[in-house]
C-alpha cells in the first residue's frame, strides 16, 4: 500500500498549457530561432553562459546561470521562490512568454545550463520554452547576426507558483529507493556511476539506478535529434515505467537526461532529483550502490 500511495503522490495532473507560436519546438536550430526573431512572435532570448558583453544574439537579455543555482556546497539546491520570482520578473518573462535559452555552446556539459534553467522555468509555470541547440557557438557558425549592445527590458508582474510536477525531493528519493517503484537514471559518465570517480562526499550511485551518460546524446556540442536520439533513449530507458527520475552530482547533467527523456523523447512522468548525489551523500546513513570498499 505504501508503494501505491507514494507513486500516486508523484503522478499529478498536467499543468494548463498556453498556445506556442506555430513551428515551436523544445530544441531549435539557429535557423529556426532566427526565423522566429524575424517574425512577429514576441520571443525572449536569455543568454546564460559565456561572455554576454563580448557578443550575444541581438535582443537577448543576460541572466548568468549561477543565479539559478544553490550555494557552493550544494549547487543543485533551488533558490527560494522569492529570489526566482525576482529573476524571472527582471527578465520580463510572464507565464505565456515564449522563451529561448542560450548557453555558450562550448560543449555538451555547457548545455546543462540551458536544460537546468528550462526545467526551473517550466516548474515555475512558464509554458513555452526552447533551447538553442549548440548554443551561441552554433548561432555564430551559422553566420547569423551578433550584437555587443546590452539589452534592458521592462520587468513583468508575473507571480510564479512552484510546481513539484517535474521534481523529486531528497525525502521522496529516500522513499523511492526504499520502495523500488521508480526507474532511476544516473546521467553522469560511467566512472562516477561505478564509483571510480567522485565529486561528492561519497563515491557511487543511487541504489537501483541505471546509467545513461548525458554525453551519449551529443554529436560535438549539439544534441542528437529525431530517430537517432529516440533509438538511443529507448535502448537505455524503459518507456513504460510509471515514474522515471534522473540525477547526477548537482542536477546539472541530470537535467540534460530529463530534457531528452521528457521534452524530446515524450517519456511520461519524468522528474529531476535536483540536489542529486551531492545532497544524498551528505547523510552517511543513506545507502549507496557501487560505493568503494572502506568508504
N, C-alpha and C positions, 0 to 999 in steps of 0.2 A: 504493500500500500504506500509506503514512504517513497518508493521509486516512482510510482504513478503520480503522486502529488507533486513531487519535485519536477517531473517532466511537464506536467500540466502548467505549473507556475512559470515555466520557461517557454511556453508556446502561447504567444499573445496575438491579439487581432492586429491586422495590418493598420498602419497609420493612414490618415487621409492624404491622398496624393493630389498635387496640382498638375495642370497640363504643362508639359515641357514643349519647347519650340520644336517644330517639325524637323525630324532628322537627328534629334538629340540622342546621344548615347553616353554611357558612363566613361568610355575611353575614346578620346577624339584624336585624330591625326592633326598635324599643324594646318593642313589644307582645310579640313572641316572647321576648325576653330576660326581660321581666317574668314571663311565664308559666313559664319555666324556674326563675326565682328563687323563685316561689311553689310550685313542685313540690318533690319530694324529691331532685331532682338536686343533687349537691354541686358547684356551679359556682363557679369562682374568677373574679371580675371584677377586671381590672387596669386602673387609671387611669394613663394615660401622659402626657398633656399638659393644660395648663390648671391652674388652681389647685385642687388637691385639698382644701385647707383651707377654701376658700370654698364647696365643695359637690361631692358625688360620689354615685354610686349606692350605696344602703345595702348594706354588706357589702364594698364594693370596697376593694382594697388599693392603696397608692400605689407606683408604680415609674416615676420620671421617665425619660423617653425617652433623655435624654443618656447614661445609664449603659450603654445598649446600643450606643453609638456609639464610634468611634475618636477619635484626637487631632484637635485643631483643624485641622491641616494635611492631614489625611486622614480625614475623618469617616466615610467608608464602610468603613474598615478594621474588622475584627472584634476585639472584646476577646478576650483569651486565654481558653481554655476554663475554667481555674480561676476566673476572675472571673465568667464567665457562670454557672458552676455555683453560685457563692456567691449570685448574684442570684436565680436560679431557686429554689434551696432556701429562701432567705429569704422568698419569696412563697408558700411552702407548696405548690409545684407538683411533682407527680410525673408520670411518663410517661402515666398514664391519667387525669389530672385534666382535666375539661372547663374550658377557659379562654376567657373573652371579653375581648377587648382594646378599650379605650375611649379615644379621643382626644377633645380638647375639642370638635371639630366646628366650628371657626372657618372652614373652607373645604376645598376639595379637597386642597390641599397638606398640610394637617394630617393627613389620613387616611394619609399616608405613614408616620407614626409607628406606626400600628397594623399596616399591611401589612409594614413592615420587621421589627417585633418578631414578627409572625406567622411570617414566613419564618425568623427566627432560632430561635424555639421549635420550629418544625417540624424544622429541621435538627438540633436538639438531641435530638429523639426524643419531643417532646410531640405526641401524636397528635390530640387532639380540641380544635380551635381554631376560634374565630369572632371576627368583628369586628362591633361595633355600627355599623350604617350611619347616618351622620350624627352619630355620636359623642354626647357628653354633651348637646350642644345639642338634638339630636333627642329625647333622653330627657326633657329639661325641657319641650320643646314639646309632648310627648305628655301632659303633666300628671302624670307619674309621680313617686314619692317621691324626695326628695333628703335627704341626710344631711350633717352637718358633723362627725360623730364619727369620729375616726381609728380604723382597724381594724388590729389586730395578729393575726397568725396564727402557728401553730406551724410551725417550719421542717421541711421534708421531708428525707429522706435520699437523694433521687434523685441518681444519678450519671450525668449525661447523657454520651453519646458523640456527638461531632460527626459528621454525615454530609455529604459533599460532593454528595449526590444532587441538590441544588437550587442548587448554586453552580458558578460558573466563576471560576477564579483568573486573575490577570493573565498568568501564564505560559501557561495554557491559552488565554486570549483571544488572545495573540500567535499561537499555532498556528492558531486558528480563523480569524483574519483572513487569515493567510498561505494557508491551505488553501481557504477559502471554503466549508466544509462546513456551516456553521451559518446559520440565519436570525437576524440581529442586529437588535434593535428598540430605537431611541432613544426614551425616554419623555419627553424634555424638550420644552418648547414649541418651535415651529418656528424662531424666531430663533437658538436655541442650536444646533439641528441644521444650519442653513445657515451658521453661523459669524459671524452678525451680532452676537451677544452671547456672552459667555463669563464664567465664574467660576473656571475652571481656568487653569493656566499657558499653555495654548494654546487657541485657538478652533477649532471644527469638530466633527466626529463620527468615529466609527469607520468605517474603510473597509468598504463593503458594507452599511452599516446603512440601514434604512428608518425613517421617523418615525411614531410613534403617540403623540401627546401625551397624557399622563395626563388632561389637562383635558377631553378629548373624552368621557370616561367618566362625567361627572358632570352632574347637574341640581342646581345650587346646591352644597350641601355633602354631598349624598347621591349615592352611586354608582348608576348605572343598573343595572337588573337584567333578567332574562328575555330575551325576544326582542329587545328594543331593544339590550341590550348585546351579545348574540350576533351580531346582524346587523352591528353596528359593528366588532366584532373580526374577523369573517370577511371584511369588506371591506378590512381593512388588513393582516392577518397570515395567511399560508398555514397551513392546518391539517395538511397532510401532510408538513411538514418533519420530518426526523429529530431535529433539535435546534433549539430557539429560545432565544435569550439576550436578556434585557432589561438595560438600563443607563440611567444618567442622569449627574449630576455626582458624587454621593456614595452612590448606592444607595438613596436615599430615594424619589424619584419612580419609579425603575426597579422598586422593589418593588410599586408600585401596578399597573404593567403586568403584572408577574409574577403577582400575586394574581388579576387579572382573567382572564388567559390560563390559568393553571394551575388555580386553585381554583374559579373560576366558569365559565370557558369550556371546561374539560376538554381543553386542549391538552396533548398528551403531551410529556414530557421538556422542560419549560420551566424555565430556570435564570436566576438573577440574577448579574450581574457586580457584586458588592457595592462594590468600590472605585471602579469606573466611571472616567469621564474624568479625575477629579482625579488618580488614581494613574497612569493611562495617559499623561497629558500631562507627567508629571514626567521622562520619558525622551525627549529630543528625537529620538532615533533611531526611536521608534515612529511608524509612519505615521498620518496624519490626513487624512480627507476633508473637503472644504469649508473647508479652512484658508485664511484670507485671505492674499493675496499679501504677501510681505515678512515673514511670521511665521516 
